[in-house]
Amino acid sequence: MLIIGENIQIISPEVKEAIAGRDAQTMQRLAKSQVEHGAQILDLNIGPQKKEGPEVMRWLVPVIEEVADVPLSLDTTNLEAIRAGLSLAKHRSLVNSASAEPERLERVPPIAAEYNAGLIALMMGKSGIPLSAEERVSIALDQLVPRAMEVGIPMENLYLDPLVLTVSGCQEFCPPAVEAVRYVKQGMDPAPLTTCGLSNVSNRVPHENRSLLNRTYLVMLMAAGLDTAIADPLDKELMNVIRIIDERDGSTAAGSLFLTLYDRTMAMEELEQSDVSMSEPDQVAIWKTVQVLMNKTIYSDSYLRD
């Protein structure tokens, strides 16, 4: 599982202020910290930046690469800013992102192909995010993959994103995203890579619940075949769950149940209450979280206490 560090994003007041003030020290601190905690790619989300986008990217890419020797994911709707970043980046970058919306599908993939960059492609069209996994995969197979092939992007450079939405108000979208990953990985040969914005699942959720939701959902997505995730590498518990799955470490109560969840999900089965030791608080919390993510229990901010 490859982690794309999410913490350089324009919605952060600190990042917004640092970009506006060309504060290299702050941006470098954010970059170094993520790499030191395990990020293998850094997402640079500068927002639309309609007027200053290219200039911002020409400043930001060298600033980040001065302290972080990793590939970059260039995240903006300003295509000239994408070009500016791709032209400067030392490593093969990612373009974040295209979709099946006509203008994006037409204009974004050729830029990625021109620079031999990876392309993150969202499984959505002009009418928004489909509810079902089948509809999302249909968009990928009928529009995103053919367009990538048309412009010369190989499957190993294409990252399909099933689109993760928050459990707070959109929890019915959570199970289909897992299944969309599974269908892509099992239904295509060669299969494209897959990615997602993991932290979206816990948007608008109280801070104390976010990590548990993120890491439980990540286990489910990994079991379905997820290759990468845009996530917070500073979340030690999240990074530890990746290690638990990779090393098959069931030495703790939580680790043991996460492995069972992984195995069940991989086998297209559901976690059963009989898998859970109800005397283990960590296992009970994971069980309740799975029920929310599977849309079996209606999410509320107090779901762990109910």
N, C-alpha and C positions, 0 to 999 in steps of 0.2 A: 504494500500500500504506500503510494507516494503522496506526500502532503504538500499542497501548494499554499504557502502562507498567506493568510487573508488580512493581515493587520495594517497594511498600507492601503487604506480605503477612504475615499473622500467624505463618507458620511461621518467619519471620526472628526470631531472638532479639532483635535490635535493635528491630524494630517491636513485638514483643510487650511488651518492657520499656517502650517509649515510650508505648504505649497505656495500659498499666497505671499509669504515672506521669504521664499527661497531659502528656508532654514535647512541646510544640508545636514547639520549635526543631528537634528531630530529624526530625519528620514533615515540616516545611517544607523542610528541607535535602534530604530524599529526593524531595520533589515537585519542587522547583526544578531539581534536577540532571537529572531525567528529561525535563522539558519543554525544558530548555536543550539536551539531546542529541537532541531530535526527537520525543518522545512527544506525540501530539495528544489523547490521553485518558489519564486516570490511573485505574487499578484500585485500589480501596480494599478490600482483603481483611481483614476484621476477625475472621473465623472465626465460629463459631456464636453466641458471646456471648449465651447464653440469658437471662441476667438483666440485664446491663448494656447490651445491644446498642443500644437507642434512645438512651441517654445518651451512649454512645461515639460514635455517628454524629452526634448533635447537636453534640458537641464537635469531631469530626474534620473534617466538611465545611467549616465556616467557617475552620478553621485552614488547610486546604489551599487553599481559594479565596482566602485573603488573599495568597498568593504565586504561585498558578498559575491563570491565566485560561483554563482548558480544561475540557471536560466531564469528568464523573466516571463511573466504572463502580462501582456499589455491590455488593460481593461478600460476601454473608453468607446463611446459611440463616434468620436471624432476620427475619421479614417485617415486624415492627414497626420494626426498625432500618432496613430498606429504606424504609419509609414516612417515617420521620423524616428520612432523608437526602434523599429526593426532595422533601420539602416545603421544604427549605432551599436546595437546589442552584440556582445562578444559571443554568446552562446545562441543556439537555435531557440527562438522564443515561441511563446504561444500567443495567438490572437484570441482575445476574449471579448466578444463572441459574435457568431453568426446565428441566424435562425431561419425558419422557412418563410418569414415575412418577405414579400417580394423584393423590396429594395435591399434589405440586408443580404438575402440570398444571392442577389445579383452582384453586389459590390464588394462584400467582405472576402469570400473565398479566393478570388483572384489575387488579392494582396498577400494572403497567407502563402499561396502557391508561389508567388514571385520571389519571396524571401525564404522559401523552404521552411516555413514556420508551421508549428502545430496549430490546429484550428479547433476551438471549442464551439460546438454547434448545439444550440438549444432545441429540444424537441417541441417546438411550438410554431404556430403559423400566425397569420394575420388575425385570426379569431381568438387568439389567446392560448392558454395551456389546457389541453384536453384532460378530462378526468381519468379516462381509462388508459391502462398501459398499452392496449392494442392501438389506440389512436395515436399515442405518442410514437410508438415504434413505426407505425405506418408513415408518419411524417418523416422519420429518419430514413426509412427504406425507400420511400417514393420521391423524396425531395433532397434531403441533406446529403446522403451518401452519393446519389447520382451526380449532384452538383460538385461535390468534392472530387469525384473521379473525373468529371468533365474538365476541370481546371488543372488536374494533375496532382492532387493531394493524395498521397498513399494512405492506406488504412492505418498504418502505424503513426501517422501524423494527425489523425482525426479523433477528436474526443467528443463523444456524444453525451449530452447532459439531459437527464430525464426531468429536471426541474423539481427541486425540493421546495415545498411550501410549509408554512408553519402549522404546528398542531393547534395553535390558538386561533381557531376559526376556519381552518382549512384542512383538518385532520383526515378527511376522506381522500385527500390527494396523496397521503403518505404511503399506503400500501402499493398503489399503482406505480410509484416511482421505483420501488424495489423490483417489481415485476418487469418494468420496462428495461432495467439493466439486465435482468436475467434473459429476457427475450433477445436483446441485442447480442449478448455474449454467446448464447446457444444457437441463435438462428442465422448467424452469418459466418462465412469462412472465406477469407480471413475476417475476423471480427474487428471493428474499430475499437479504440480505447473508450473508456467511460470515465466521467467525472461528475461532480456535483458541488453546489454550494452548500456544504453540510450544515453550517450554522443557521441557515434559513429555517430549519425545522424547529428551532427554539426561539425564533423572533417573537417579540412581545410576551415572552415568558419570564417570570421572575428569575433574577440572576442565579439564585441558589439551585434552581432546577435545570438550568440550561445544559450544563456539562453532562448530566446523566442522560438527558434526552439525546444530545448529540452523539455520545459514545454508544448508546444502545442502538440508535438508528444506524450508526456506522457499521456495527457488527452485522446487522441485517443486510446492509448494502454490500459489504465485503463478501458475504456468503453468496450473494446473487452474482458476484463477479466484478464489482466496482474496482477500477484500477487506480484512480486518484481521487482526492477530495480537496476542495478549497476549504481550509479549516484553520483553526487557531493552534499552532504548534506549542504555544505557551501553556495550553491546557494539559498539565502533566497526566491527569487521569485519562484523558483521551489518548494521548500518546502511549500510555501504558496498556490500554486496551489493544492497540495495534500490536504491541509486543506480545501480549497474552495470546492473541490469535496466531501470530507468526510462530511463536515458540511452543504453542499448545500447553501453556502453563495454567493448570487448574489447581494450583496450590492454595488459593484463597476461595472463599465462598462465592464472591463475585466473579472471579476468574472462571471457576467451574461452571457457573450458570451461563456466562457469556459464551463459553465453548459449546455448551449444549444448545444455546440459541443459534450459534453459527452453524452447527451441524444440522439442526432441525431445518433452518432456513435453506441451507444448501440442498437438502433432500426434498425441498418443497413441502415441508411439514410445518406445523405450528408448535410453538412451545406450549407444553401442557402444565397445568397446575401441579400435577404429580412430579414434575421435574424440579419443583421448587421446595426448599426447606423453609416452611413458614416461620420457623424459629430463628432464621437468619435475616436480620433487617436488610442487609445489602441485597440479598436475593429477592426479598419481598418488593423492594423498591424497583429492581430490574423488572420483575414480573408485572407490576402495575404500569411501568413505563411501556413495556411491550404491548399491553392491552390498549393503551392510548394510541400508540403508533400503528397498531393494526386496526384502529377505528372500532374497537370492540367496547371501549369505555369512553364516554364523552369526556374530553379534556376540560379540566378546570385548574386554576392555579393551585388549588388545594388537593390535587389528585393523589398525592403521596400520603396525605393524612386521612383521606376518606376510607 
